[in-house]
Amino acid sequence: MAVLYLRNVSDDLMRRLKLLASREQTSVSAAALRELDEATRWVDVPDLFENLPDVQVPTAEILAALDEGRSTR
């Protein structure tokens, strides 16, 4: 597992991380890792979309199917 050191962390950010960690009864490091994980979770999504197959279904057909499904509720 990699190690990450952060420099130039503002006093205000450190205060907020400590508060967050205290509320969650965890360490500042664990709270910071969780926040970084959540903040970067979707960074790979554009790459995922690029690798999806093109199924050649027109948008109008998709919208019509949605409308039909909604009208039967």
C-alpha positions as CSV (number, residue, x, y, z in Angstrom):
1,M,0.0,0.0,0.0
2,A,1.3,3.5,-0.8
3,V,2.0,6.2,1.7
4,L,0.9,9.8,1.2
5,Y,2.4,12.7,3.1
6,L,0.6,16.1,2.8
7,R,2.4,19.3,3.3
8,N,1.0,22.9,3.7
9,V,-2.2,21.7,5.3
10,S,-3.9,24.8,6.5
11,D,-4.8,25.2,10.2
12,D,-8.4,25.5,9.3
13,L,-8.4,22.3,7.2
14,M,-6.6,20.4,10.0
15,R,-9.2,21.7,12.5
16,R,-12.0,20.4,10.3
17,L,-10.4,17.1,9.9
18,K,-9.9,16.7,13.6
19,L,-13.5,17.6,14.2
20,L,-14.7,15.1,11.6
21,A,-12.5,12.4,13.1
22,S,-13.7,13.1,16.6
23,R,-17.3,12.9,15.5
24,E,-16.7,9.6,13.8
25,Q,-14.5,8.3,16.7
26,T,-11.6,7.6,14.3
27,S,-8.2,9.0,13.5
28,V,-7.5,12.1,11.4
29,S,-5.7,9.9,9.0
30,A,-8.7,7.5,8.6
31,A,-11.1,10.5,8.2
32,A,-8.8,12.1,5.6
33,L,-8.4,8.8,3.6
34,R,-12.2,8.3,3.5
35,E,-12.8,11.9,2.3
36,L,-10.1,11.5,-0.4
37,D,-11.6,8.2,-1.5
38,E,-15.1,9.7,-1.7
39,A,-13.8,12.8,-3.5
40,T,-12.0,10.8,-6.2
41,R,-14.5,7.9,-6.6
42,W,-15.9,9.1,-9.9
43,V,-12.7,10.2,-11.6
44,D,-12.6,7.0,-13.7
45,V,-16.2,7.3,-14.9
46,P,-15.4,9.0,-18.3
47,D,-13.0,6.2,-19.1
48,L,-15.7,3.6,-18.3
49,F,-18.1,5.3,-20.7
50,E,-15.5,5.4,-23.4
51,N,-15.2,1.6,-23.2
52,L,-18.9,0.8,-23.4
53,P,-20.1,-0.7,-26.6
54,D,-22.2,1.4,-28.9
55,V,-25.5,-0.4,-29.1
56,Q,-26.9,1.9,-31.8
57,V,-30.2,2.6,-29.9
58,P,-31.5,6.0,-30.8
59,T,-32.3,8.4,-27.9
60,A,-35.9,8.8,-29.2
61,E,-36.4,5.1,-28.8
62,I,-35.1,5.1,-25.2
63,L,-37.3,8.0,-24.3
64,A,-40.3,6.4,-25.9
65,A,-39.7,3.2,-23.9
66,L,-39.4,5.2,-20.7
67,D,-42.6,7.1,-21.4
68,E,-44.4,3.9,-22.1
69,G,-43.2,2.3,-18.9
70,R,-44.2,5.3,-16.9
71,S,-47.7,5.4,-18.4
72,T,-48.4,1.9,-17.2
73,R,-47.8,2.7,-13.6
